[in-house]
Amino acid sequence: QVHLVESGGGLVQPGGSLRLSCAASGLTFSTYGMNWYRQAPGKDREFVVTISSAGDSTAYADAVNGQFTISRDNSKNTVSLQMNSLKPEDTAVYYCHAVRFDGIHWGQGTQVTVSS
């Protein structure tokens, strides 16, 4: 059974940083593209960033480009999201997402709240 477990969320002041992690199990991690999505209160879930299975290609949503950085460690089955210069509008539940031609998997999400 596939499990994606996010961690690292919390409350941070505007301008602060957080690092989210997603630990994957039950799948051949290195064959999956990995994404982060987020869902703010009252809004649809939105794409944040993607990283290729080998980690050699990334793409960011315009809203976070230059602010967030994704990375992965295929030896540890983890993907991370470094979030800097956080703003109140970054407040959301952040979800880890694994995708391959034959299926997708979601984590349960981790709450990020940016507030003074």
C-alpha positions as a LaTeX table, in Angstrom:
\begin{tabular}{lrrr}
\hline
Residue & $x$ (\AA) & $y$ (\AA) & $z$ (\AA) \\
\hline
Gln1 & 0.00 & 0.00 & 0.00 \\
Val2 & 1.25 & 3.41 & $-0.96$ \\
His3 & 1.76 & 6.03 & 1.73 \\
Leu4 & 2.79 & 9.63 & 1.29 \\
Val5 & 3.30 & 11.38 & 4.61 \\
Glu6 & 3.89 & 15.11 & 4.73 \\
Ser7 & 5.54 & 16.89 & 7.62 \\
Gly8 & 7.01 & 20.26 & 8.46 \\
Gly9 & 3.94 & 22.44 & 8.37 \\
Gly10 & 3.06 & 24.91 & 11.07 \\
Leu11 & 2.57 & 28.54 & 11.97 \\
Val12 & 5.12 & 31.03 & 10.70 \\
Gln13 & 5.28 & 34.81 & 10.58 \\
Pro14 & 5.25 & 36.64 & 7.26 \\
Gly15 & 8.71 & 36.65 & 5.76 \\
Gly16 & 9.62 & 33.42 & 7.49 \\
Ser17 & 10.57 & 30.05 & 6.08 \\
Leu18 & 9.39 & 26.48 & 6.36 \\
Arg19 & 10.61 & 23.24 & 4.89 \\
Leu20 & 8.05 & 20.60 & 4.08 \\
Ser21 & 8.96 & 16.98 & 3.59 \\
Cys22 & 7.09 & 14.07 & 2.09 \\
Ala23 & 8.13 & 10.53 & 2.91 \\
Ala24 & 6.98 & 7.89 & 0.46 \\
Ser25 & 6.58 & 4.18 & 0.96 \\
Gly26 & 4.97 & 1.30 & $-0.87$ \\
Leu27 & 5.99 & 2.49 & $-4.32$ \\
Thr28 & 9.06 & 2.60 & $-6.53$ \\
Phe29 & 9.73 & 6.21 & $-5.68$ \\
Ser30 & 12.33 & 6.86 & $-8.35$ \\
Thr31 & 9.82 & 6.12 & $-11.11$ \\
Tyr32 & 7.33 & 8.77 & $-10.01$ \\
Gly33 & 7.18 & 12.42 & $-10.77$ \\
Met34 & 6.48 & 14.28 & $-7.57$ \\
Asn35 & 4.39 & 17.36 & $-7.09$ \\
Trp36 & 3.24 & 19.68 & $-4.38$ \\
Tyr37 & $-0.25$ & 21.12 & $-4.43$ \\
Arg38 & $-1.96$ & 23.40 & $-1.97$ \\
Gln39 & $-5.50$ & 24.27 & $-1.02$ \\
Ala40 & $-6.37$ & 27.49 & 0.73 \\
Pro41 & $-9.61$ & 27.87 & 2.68 \\
Gly42 & $-12.54$ & 28.26 & 0.32 \\
Lys43 & $-10.43$ & 27.74 & $-2.78$ \\
Asp44 & $-9.71$ & 24.91 & $-5.17$ \\
Arg45 & $-6.59$ & 22.82 & $-4.84$ \\
Glu46 & $-3.84$ & 24.34 & $-6.96$ \\
Phe47 & $-0.58$ & 23.15 & $-8.43$ \\
Val48 & 2.57 & 24.47 & $-6.76$ \\
Val49 & 5.58 & 22.67 & $-8.19$ \\
Thr50 & 6.70 & 19.49 & $-9.91$ \\
Ile51 & 9.96 & 17.57 & $-10.05$ \\
Ser52 & 10.80 & 14.80 & $-12.48$ \\
Ser53 & 11.46 & 11.25 & $-11.38$ \\
Ala54 & 15.22 & 11.72 & $-11.69$ \\
Gly55 & 15.11 & 15.15 & $-10.13$ \\
Asp56 & 16.64 & 16.83 & $-13.14$ \\
Ser57 & 13.65 & 18.90 & $-14.14$ \\
Thr58 & 11.37 & 21.18 & $-12.16$ \\
Ala59 & 8.53 & 23.55 & $-12.90$ \\
Tyr60 & 6.91 & 26.07 & $-10.58$ \\
Ala61 & 3.63 & 27.89 & $-10.49$ \\
Asp62 & 4.13 & 31.57 & $-11.19$ \\
Ala63 & 2.93 & 32.45 & $-7.70$ \\
Val64 & 5.85 & 30.65 & $-6.03$ \\
Asn65 & 8.58 & 30.83 & $-8.64$ \\
Gly66 & 11.73 & 32.14 & $-7.02$ \\
Gln67 & 10.23 & 31.74 & $-3.56$ \\
Phe68 & 9.91 & 27.96 & $-3.21$ \\
Thr69 & 12.42 & 25.24 & $-4.07$ \\
Ile70 & 11.64 & 21.58 & $-4.56$ \\
Ser71 & 14.16 & 18.77 & $-4.19$ \\
Arg72 & 14.09 & 15.02 & $-3.89$ \\
Asp73 & 16.30 & 12.25 & $-2.57$ \\
Asn74 & 15.57 & 9.00 & $-4.33$ \\
Ser75 & 17.84 & 7.11 & $-1.94$ \\
Lys76 & 15.59 & 8.15 & 0.96 \\
Asn77 & 12.25 & 8.20 & $-0.87$ \\
Thr78 & 11.65 & 11.79 & 0.11 \\
Val79 & 10.71 & 15.02 & $-1.59$ \\
Ser80 & 11.06 & 18.37 & 0.09 \\
Leu81 & 9.74 & 21.86 & $-0.42$ \\
Gln82 & 11.74 & 24.78 & 0.89 \\
Met83 & 9.47 & 27.79 & 1.27 \\
Asn84 & 11.01 & 31.21 & 1.84 \\
Ser85 & 9.65 & 34.72 & 2.23 \\
Leu86 & 6.29 & 33.34 & 3.17 \\
Lys87 & 3.22 & 35.52 & 2.79 \\
Pro88 & $-0.25$ & 35.25 & 4.31 \\
Glu89 & $-1.55$ & 34.16 & 0.92 \\
Asp90 & 0.68 & 31.07 & 1.14 \\
Thr91 & $-1.57$ & 29.83 & 3.93 \\
Ala92 & $-2.99$ & 26.49 & 2.83 \\
Val93 & $-2.92$ & 22.78 & 3.30 \\
Tyr94 & 0.01 & 21.47 & 1.27 \\
Tyr95 & $-0.28$ & 18.07 & $-0.37$ \\
Cys96 & 2.35 & 15.73 & $-1.70$ \\
His97 & 1.39 & 14.05 & $-4.96$ \\
Ala98 & 3.04 & 11.18 & $-6.81$ \\
Val99 & 2.31 & 10.57 & $-10.47$ \\
Arg100 & 3.21 & 7.92 & $-12.97$ \\
Phe101 & 1.61 & 6.74 & $-16.19$ \\
Asp102 & $-0.34$ & 4.07 & $-14.32$ \\
Gly103 & $-1.51$ & 5.93 & $-11.27$ \\
Ile104 & $-1.44$ & 8.80 & $-8.85$ \\
His105 & $-1.23$ & 9.01 & $-5.07$ \\
Trp106 & $-1.93$ & 11.78 & $-2.59$ \\
Gly107 & $-0.72$ & 12.47 & 0.88 \\
Gln108 & $-3.01$ & 13.61 & 3.67 \\
Gly109 & $-1.66$ & 17.14 & 3.67 \\
Thr110 & 0.09 & 19.41 & 6.13 \\
Gln111 & $-1.20$ & 22.79 & 7.26 \\
Val112 & 0.89 & 25.89 & 6.66 \\
Thr113 & $-0.33$ & 29.09 & 8.28 \\
Val114 & 1.42 & 32.38 & 7.66 \\
Ser115 & 0.28 & 34.97 & 10.14 \\
Ser116 & 1.61 & 37.53 & 12.55 \\
\hline
\end{tabular}
